[in-house]
């Protein structure tokens, strides 16, 4: 069986550091793109996605923080159109409000409904489990975020919590609930081994 190739495109540094650490730790054969992001917007992410599709990648994954989109109705409409246009060619992975909610799911024993409008609201809750956590290059260079989550949290619990919250979100789309589809990327990566 031929090896599959995957490009993971994140909006910011948090996603880049997490997936780069995961790639190194698990020896996964994927590219984290861009090489080092600077808060990409939708058009920039899609330009990268087009490039990786044209280069023949089997999978292109775009990681989306929903807090930013939820505050910008025009960009949200653009995002919804792009999701329909790209269909299965690009896998859009949402986390609401932001990627740090995925981190928090490693510590929550059950998938309780949480409401966080943005990173600032979520941060105090996350810092209960990751004291000193901050969304900075300095923090990520001092802490291998993937390894920290594996050693102090529970990945299987995070996967289960994420799946339950995504099901709730699908069944009740009007609920404003924190959720993450990151488990879908990890399942895809596992299937490629």
N, C-alpha and C positions, 0 to 999 in steps of 0.2 A: 504494500500500500504506500502511495506517495505521501510525503509529509505535506501538511497543509500550512499555509502562511497566514498570519493575522497581523493587522496593524491596529493599534489601539490609540485613538486620538482623544486627548483630554483637554478640557477647557483651561486648566491651570496647573500650578505646580503640585498641588495635593495629589491629583490623579497620577501625574508623572512619577512622583516619588513612590507612591504606593505600588504602581504596576512595575516600575523598574526594580524595586526591591523584591516583589513577588517573582518576577522573571529570573532574577539572579538566584534567589533562594531555591526555587523549584526547577531551575534550568529549563524554563519554557522557551521555545523558539519563536518569540514574537517581537515585533518592533513597537516601541512606545513612541508615539509621534505627537507633536513635533519633537525634535530632539530635546528641546527645553522650551516649554510654552510660556507665553506671556498673555494670560487671560484672553484666549481666542474668542472671537464672536462667531456667530453662525456662518456667515459667508466664508470666513477663514477656515473654519473646520470643514466645510463642504468642499472647499478648494483642495484641502489635504486629502479628503476622502476620494475625490475624483482622481487625484494623482495616484493614490495607492490602488484604486480599482484599475486604472490604466496600466499600472505596473504589474498587474496580474495577481494581486493578493487574493486569497480565497475568501477571507473575511476582513471587513473593515468595521470597527466598532467605534462609535462616537459616544463619549461619556458626557452627559448633560446634567448640570446643576439646575434644578427647576426654580430655585428662588429668584435668580436673575430673570428668567423668562416670565415668571408669574408677575413681575413688576413692569414688564414691557410688553404691552398687548401687540404691538406691531411685530416685534421679534417672535412672540409666541405664535402668531399667525403664520409667519414665515416658516418657523419650525414645523408646525402642523402640516403645511403644504409639502415641505421637504421630506417628512416622514412618509407621506403618501407617494411622493414621486420616486423615492429610492426603494421603497418596499423592502424586499429581503436582501437587496444588494448591500445595504448598510444597516448594521444593527445599532439602533439608538438605545442607549442604556440611561435611564433617568434615575436620579436620586433627588428626592424632595425633603428638605430644602437643598442640601448640598452633600458632597461626598463624606463629610464627617458623620453624617447620620449612619452610613454604612459601618463606620468605625464603632459607633455607639451600639449598634446591633450585636456586636461581639460580647457585650456585657449585660444586656437586658435579658432576664431569664424567660420572659414570655413576650409575644409580640403585642404589647399594649399599644393602644392608640396614643400617639404623641402628636402634638401640634407645635411645630417650630416654623416661624415665618422665614427665618434666615439663620445664617451661621452664628451671628451674635446671640441669638436666643438659645441655640443649641450648645454653644461652647461651655457654659457653666456645668451642664449635665455631663458632657464628655470629660471635662476635667476632674470629675469625681473618680473616674476610672483611669484617666491618663493625666495625672497632675502635671501642670506646666505645659500641656499641649498648646501649641499655637501654630497657625498656618504661616510658617516662615521657612525660608531656606535653611536658616541656622538650626531650627528645631529638627528638620528632616535630615540634615547632614549629621546631627548628633544622635538621632534615633532612627533606626531602621523600622519604619512604621509597620511594614508587613510582619516582620519578626516580632515586634512588640505586641501586636494584636494577637498573633498566634500563641505567644508565651503567656500573656496576661489575660487574654479573652478566650472565646470559644468560636472557632470558625464554623463548625457545624450548626451551632446555635444561631449564629448570624445568618447563615444560609436559610435555615428554617424560618426565622423571624422575617427575613426579607420576603420569602415566598408567601407567607401568610398575609403580610401587609399588602403585597401586590394583588393577591386575590381579593382582599377587602376593597382595595382601590378600584379594581375592575367591577366588582359587584355593586359598589356605591360610589360612582365617580364624582358625586357632588360633595362627598366628605373631604374636608381639608385635613389630610392625614400625612404624616411623614412616612416615606416609603423609599425603597431602593431596589433596583433591578440588577445590582452588581452580582448577585448569585448566578445570573444567566451567563455573564462573562466567565466566571470561574468554572461553570459547568462546560462551557464551550472549550475552555483551555484544557480541562481534564479529558475531554473527548478526543483531543488532538494527540494525546500521549500514546 
